[in-house]
Amino acid sequence: MKKLTIVNAYQDYWSYIMDKIKKEIKLFGLLEKLKKRDLFNHLNNVNLLNEELVKTNQLLSKINNIIQENTEKTDNYILGANFKNKSKIVNVMSKQKYIAENKKGFLLEQKNKTDLEIAKIYIQKDKIEKKAHNKKLEFGEFQDLKLEITNRNFKKN
């Protein structure tokens, strides 16, 4: 059985403190990993949104070209059937344009939300890294103190 002395009490206390700091360092490490994972997920989402925005912009330009081609006035007389077909095309393309514009607006809104989330994660990640660094410094200081106390006790004996 351990002899209860002040030295043993100090050693037990320092061991307890150091174990607690080690656990906190591990937790901060896990938090860092989680934030990195979240960050990569959001960056992947932004890339997907950017690709969809490019596709939507291309679709909108094609729709505008089709509408423009079918609304051009010609000097020649147009047959009734041609006029009817062109008006149907313009009507359908106008509806498709409306849908594509709504999609573009939605994608831009989602991209802005994701950009804000990325900014928040970067801020949180920096805070976690600072806290982990501070805990590592604190752990080093406690190790130094424990060594000093142990060395003093050996010198006394």
N, C-alpha and C positions, 0 to 999 in steps of 0.2 A: 504494500500500500504506500502511496505517495505521502511523503512528509509535508504537512501543510506549513508552508513558509511564505514570507512576503515575495520571495523570488519566484516561487512556484505560482503564486497568485498572479504576479505580473506576467509570467510566461503564458499562463492560461488566458489571461485577458488579451494579450497581444495576439495569441493564436486565434482567439475568437474574432477579434477585429480584422485580422488578416484574412481569415476564411470568409468573413462577411464581404470584405472588399473584393476578394476573388470572385465570389458569386455575382456581385454587382458588375464586375468587368465582363464576366461571361454573358450576363443579361444584356449589357450594352452591345456586345458583339452580335448576339442574336437579333437585337433590334436593328442593328446596322444591316444585317443580311436581309431582314424583312423589308427594310426601306429600299435596298438595292433592287430586290425582286419587284416591289411595287413600281419603282422608277422604270425598270426595263419594260414592265407590262404597259405602263402609260406611254412610254416612248414608242413601243410597238403599235399601240392604238393610234398615236399621232401619225405614224407612217401610213397606216391603213386609211386613216381619214384623208390624208394628203393625196393618196392614190385615188380615192373615190372622188375627191374634189376635182382632180385633173380630168377624170373620166366624165364627170358631170359637166365641166366646162366645155369639153370636146363635144358632148351631146348637145349642149345648148347652141354651140356655134353651128353644128350640122342642122339642127332644127331651124335656126334663123336663116341659114342658106336656103333650105327647102321652102320656107315661107316667102322669102324674098323672090325666089325663082317663080313661084306660083302667083305672086301678086304683081309681077311686072306687067305693065300695060304694053300691049302690042298695037301697032297701027292697023293690022289686018283684022278683018271680022272674025270673031271666034264662034265656033259652032256651040250651040246650046249645051251639048253633052260635055264638050271640053270645059266650058265654063263651070258646069255643075261639078265635074270631077275636081277641078282646081279649087273650087270653093270648099268641097269636102276635105281635100288635103289640107288646106289652110286651117280649117276648123279643127281637124284632128291634131295638127301640129301645134296649134295654139294651146290646146288642152295639154299636150305633152310638154310644151314649154313651161306652162304653169306648174306642172308636176315637178319638172326638173329644177325650176327655180326654188320651189319649196324644199326639195331635197338638198339643194345647195345651201339654203339658209339653215336647215337643220344640221348639216355637216359642219358648217362654220361655227354654229353654237356649240356643238359637241367638241370641236377642236379648241375653242376658247376655254371651255370647262376643263378639258384635259390639260391644257397649258397651265391653268391655275393650279391644278392638282400637282403637276410636275414641280411648279415653283414651291408649293407647300412642302413637298417631299424633300426637295433640296435643302430647304431651311431646316426641316426636322432632322435630316441626315447630318447636317453640319453641327447642330446642337448635340446630337448623340455622339458624334465623333469627339467633340470638345469634352463632354462629360466623361467619356471613356478614357480620354487622354489624362484628364484630371485625376480619375480614379487610379490609373496606372502610376501617376506621379505620387499620389497619396500612398499607394501600396509600397512603392520604393522607399518613401520616407519612413513608413512604419517598419520596414525591414531594417533600415539603418538604425532606427531607435532600438529595435529589439537586439540587434548586434551590440550596440553600445552598452545596453543594460547587461547583457550576458557577459560581455568583456569586463565590465566593472565588477560584476559578482565573482568572476574567476580571479581577478586581481586581489579581491578581499580575502579569498580563501587561500 
